[in-house]
Amino acid sequence: MNIPHPACISWPTLERAAFGLIYGSILVLSLLMALGDPPEAPFEPALVLFGSVLAVTLARAFAALLSHAIETGERMLTLKAFQAAWQHSHPTLIVANVPTALFTAGGLGWLTMNTATLLSQAFCVAILILVGARVGWVIRHSWWLPIGGALFAGSIGIGLATMKYAVH
């Protein structure tokens, strides 16, 4: 019996979730940029962050549901249509949960809001680096393309994170 190596099991999961992970990371970085300075209310960033990601994710799923019906002529209110529309939403929401938890920790006084912001940005940039490296590896199984993919995707995240400080 051929048992797959444990590392081989996680890559297909990452690859299926790649769109949602990338979308969620960039969405969180963009929302962090829009949040500005830490607000007076300690839990406000956590609520704004998760609520905004949820709203955008639901809007994207709704748009996918309607556009799929237009493109294919299939009915919208079927389990298959809902699953297709919701496909990338789960990883997007998971990406938002970590920064939300960090800002909740900040609201409880376990972290400063600046630390929560930096850790949230680092988390999103790390996801982009990981997915970028995986893209490079999938395209060509060599050492330089994953490094290039990681640098490219990571630089997008670092650019968004840096813009927060440039704007504010």
N, C-alpha and C positions, 0 to 999 in steps of 0.2 A: 504494500500500500504506500503510495506517494503522499506524504504529508508536507504541505507547503511551509516554508520558513515563516516565522511570525512577522518578519519585516515585509514580506511579500503581501501579506493580508492587508496591511494598512494603506499601501499605495493606491489600490483601486478606490478605496474609500475617499482618499484625498482627491483623486482625480475626478470622481463623481461630484464632489463638493467644491471643486475649485472655483466655479463661477460664483457661488454664494459666498465663499471665503474672501475672494477678491472684492466682490461687490460690497460685502459687509465691512471689510477693512477700510476701503476707500470712503464708504459712507460714514463710518465712525470717525475717521480722521477729518473729514469735511465738517461733520457736526462739532467736533472738538474745536476746530478753527472758528466756527460761528459762535460758540459759547462765550468766548472772550474771557475776561477775568473771572475768578471764582465769585459766585453770587453770595448774597447774604444768607439765603436759605441753604442749609448744609446738604440737603438731599436733592435739591433742584437739578444739578447736573445729571444725577442718576436717572431721575424721572424724565428729563428732557431727552437724554440720550436714548434710553430704551423706548420711550414713547415715539420719538421721531423715527427711529429705525423700524419699529413695528408699523407705523403709519406708512412709511415709504415702501416697506416690504409688502404690506397688504395692497397698496396701490399698484405695485409692480405685478403682483399675482393677479389682481383684477384686470389689469391691462393685458396680461398674457392670456387670461381666460377669454376675454372678448376678442382679441386679435386672432387667437387660434380659431374661434368660431367663424370669423370673417374669412380667414385664409382657407379653411377646410370645408366649411359648410356643415360641420358637425354640431350637434347640440351642446350647449354650454353646461347645463345642469346635470352632468354625469360624473361618476366617480373618476373615470379616466381623465376627463377635462380638468377636474379639480386637482388631481395628482400632478398632471403636467404643469398646471399653472403654479402650483405650490412647490415644485421640484427644487428650486434654488433657495427657497425662503428659509428652510430649516438651518442651513449653515450660516446664512446671513444673520439670523437671530442669535445663533450660538456665538458668533463673533462679537455681537453687541453685549452679550451677557457678562463677559469678563470685564470690560470697562465699566459696565453698570455696577458690578460687584466692587470694583476698585473705588468708584465714587461713593458707593454706599459705605464702604469702609472709611472713606474720608468724612462722610456725614456723621459717622459714629465716633470720629476723632481718632481712629486707628492709624490713619494716614493724613498727611496734609493734602489739600486739594491740588497743589502743584505736583506732589509726588504721584497722586492718582492720575493726573493728566499725563505726566511723563511715562508712567508704567503703561497706561492705555495706548499711548502712541507707540511705545516700544513693542507692545504686543501686536498691534496691527502691522507695523513694519516687519516684524519677525514672520508673520503669516505671509506677507507679500514676498519676502525673501525665500521662504520655504517653497511656496508655489512657483515662484520664478525659477528657482533651481530645478524643481521637478519638470517644469516645461522644457528647460534646456536639456535635461536628461532624456526626456521622451523624444525630443526632436533628434538628438544625436547622442549616443552613449559614449561620450568622451568627457574629459575633465573640464574643458574650457567653456563649453556651451552652458552647462549648469551654473558655472560661476558668472558668466555673462548675464544669464537670465535672472539670477539672484541680485546682481548689481543693478540691472535695469529695473526690475520690479521694486526692489528695496529703495532705489533712488526716487521713485514716484512717491512712495510712502514718506520718505525723509523730506522730500520737497513739500508735501502737504503739511507735515508736522512743523517744518520750519516756517511755512507761510503763516501759521497761527501766531507765531511770535513777531513776525514782520508786520502783520496786519494790526495786531494789538500792541 
